[in-house]
Amino acid sequence: MVDVVTVFCSGFEISGRKRFRERGRLVTRVVSSAKITNRSPMKAQIRSFLALVRAASASMLITGAPAQAGYVVSLQQVGPNVVATGNGAIDLTGLKFLESMNVPAPLISPFSATIYTSAPPEGVADFYTGATGPKNFGTGFTTHTDSGSGDLVGIDGEFGLLLVPQNYMSGQPLSDTATYDNATFHSLDLRGGVYEYTWGSGPDQNFTVRVGVPDSGPDLSLIAVVFLLLLGVRQFQILSAFNCIIRLPSRLPLSVI
């Protein structure tokens, strides 16, 4: 097969046609049948490569980090137990303060989309109204936690109630856990999935319940960048020994490069 390869070295362009049968003699064969013209395309090639990098950066904006932020409580099966782990921050803007009251014990009630996460037996929390979202995440009734730790945080999706630690200020980090001993998603009648409750469009105006779903997936933005840069490597290879840039045909097998 006959192909064209262009080599840019120190401001000169060397191009030629040659049949390629051996990997190791690619550059030698090109130069031996080349003609040199007094051009300086190096800057143009650099501009092309920078354009590729800009495209990769744009892909990170398009496929970048998920919009979901706020507070997230994830339920996972850990050995014989179901463990709820909560992290994040909450912006109370858009909610209406109801009252401060005692919470008898952290619990989960999938039938009414309710989960309170912290350490038993009881605590005082500030209740707010105005959250909207799914009315259930399963068919199970109330089960109290056996152990836990951290901040008292919860949602009652059926009535749109959000509870946070007493005197909580918007934006403060929250962290907690709750463990249901000798339990499974099936015994708790939990339905797997992601359930989001919102009260505005801000980054922390949401409360998300994740049942059996990992906290994060593959970084699609990174995959996109790697893919675009691999395309760039196929087009532009740096020959450091001669301070050259070789432009290879797009249909040339990658194994030859």
Buried (B, 14 or more C-beta within 10 A) or exposed (E): EEBEBBBBBEEBBBBBEBEBEEEEEBBEBBBEEBEEEEEEBBEEBEEBBEEBEEBBEEBBEEBEEEEEBBBBBBBBBEEEBBBBBBBBBBBBEBBEEBEEEEBEBBBBBBBBBBBBBBBBEEBEBBBBBBBEBBEBBBEBEEBBBBBBEBBBBBBBBBEBBBBBBEEBEBEEEBBBBBBBEEBEBEEBBBBEEBBBBBBBEBEBBBBBBBBBBEEEEEBBBBEBBEEBBEBBEBBBBEEEEEEBBBBBBEEBEEEEE
